[in-house]
Structures are given as structure tokens and as C-alpha cells.
Amino acid sequence: MEYMDLLSRLGVASSHPGGFKATQKLLDKALEQGDLRILEVGCGTGKTACYLAGQGFRVTALDRHPLMLEKAKKRAEKEGITDIEWIQGDVQELPFDNESFDVVYAESVTIFTDIPKSLEEYYRVLKPGGRLIDREIVLYSEIPEPSRQEIMDFFKFDKIPSVDEWLVDLRQAGFQCERPKLDEFRSHEHAIDPSEIQELDLTVLFDPEIGLGIMKYADLVLAQEPYFRVGDFIAWKTRGRVMRNHNIHKDEG
């Protein structure tokens, strides 16, 4: 079972390191109040999108996985939030016009894609002066074989960039970005909220494939966590880069 299918079956609300506490801390640091149009890419079950909408922002939330979007819409309905635009689509080929958003927000999403291509898309859909807020896994030291290849295969990573490699990719896409302070992969400060565990669909644990997937995750990542860190990349769109033309093909979810 692929990792993203595992997350969608479980209904994981905040699968990125640090969980939703890290999300709130990042948003408090990187966002000011105002009439901002925000695109969340890889919205998952919609917890962050609903939080942003509840703060008064205009939110568009995109995910490629229909089961994730179904759960996200149910969350929004339960919370009484009706003004989020839900879109099924690919981060690497965003179905939006150039310069559509003030903010692009991502949480451990970009690393699962063709990173340079996704960053170019984020840049394209941002307005001049807009910002990218992206919490991502960073390679802290080299992972010994065969664990490294097993991790790459399980998560379908093209690469796990170091902080310097992330910064190079961001700058090549046209962004300005300061070097982030790195968090531990599992920080006591960002401990998982018990409510996030309560939201999981634990009935799927009766599926042996799910159980095997969880054990594989623990074996590959948690056992190798000294090799990882997490960085909050806050990047700004410069005004000098020429964007390519883009044909819009919306696939609404």
C-alpha cells in the first residue's frame, strides 16, 4: 500500500512532523490578518483549511486524493464552514490562473512531488509579493544503505533535500527565502494533540495491509529520525521572473 493511500484510509488530520500544534505556531509566525486569498496544497482531511477559513481568510484547498477531499468536505460541513473551494488536482500542474493567490501553504507535501516543478507552480499562481509557507522534511545527515533506498521507495521520494538544497530549489524557482531554523523530527514542543488521534478511522486497523503499512512507516522513519530535521520555509515571490503561459483545466472535487 502506498503511503498516501495509508494516510487517506486512516484519515490522518496532520501527518506532517509536529502535527497541528506546529501548524498553528507556523501560521502565527508567518501570517498577518487581512483579506488574503490562500491556496493550501495537499489539504488532506481539511483541518488546516478549516482553521484558516475560521480565521477569516479566503481559502482554496487542493488535494489529488478523492478520499481525502471527501473527508475534508465532511469536516467543513461538521464545523459549519461553507466557503472553502475544494479542488481535486495535482500540485505539479495547479489548475489556477497566474497570480491568483496571496499565499500558498503546504505541510510536508512538496517533498512527495517533483520539487522544482511544484515550486515553479507555486511561484506561478502567487501574486507579485506573495509568499509561500512550506513546512518540509530536511535531510540532516546521510542515511546509511539499505535504509535510505527503502525510505525512497516507500514514500516515492525523488530526493530528500538538505536545507541548502531546499534553498537552492526555492531560489531557482524565483523565491527569496531566509535560512530556516530546524526543528527536531519529533519535538516535545509540538507533541501530537490527543484530538488528532481521536479523529482517526481506527476501524481500518482490522485490514492487515494497513497494519503492515504502519509498521513499515515506524521501521523506516521513526527508527531513522536522527537523520531528519524539519524546516519552516517562508519564501517571497520576486517580481523579476517571467512566468510561462498556462492553460487551465479545473477538476473540481
Summary of the structure (lengths in Angstrom):
residues: 253
radius of gyration: 17.5
end to end distance: 23.4
largest distance: 54.0
contacts: 784
relative contact order: 0.19
helix: 42%
strand: 22%
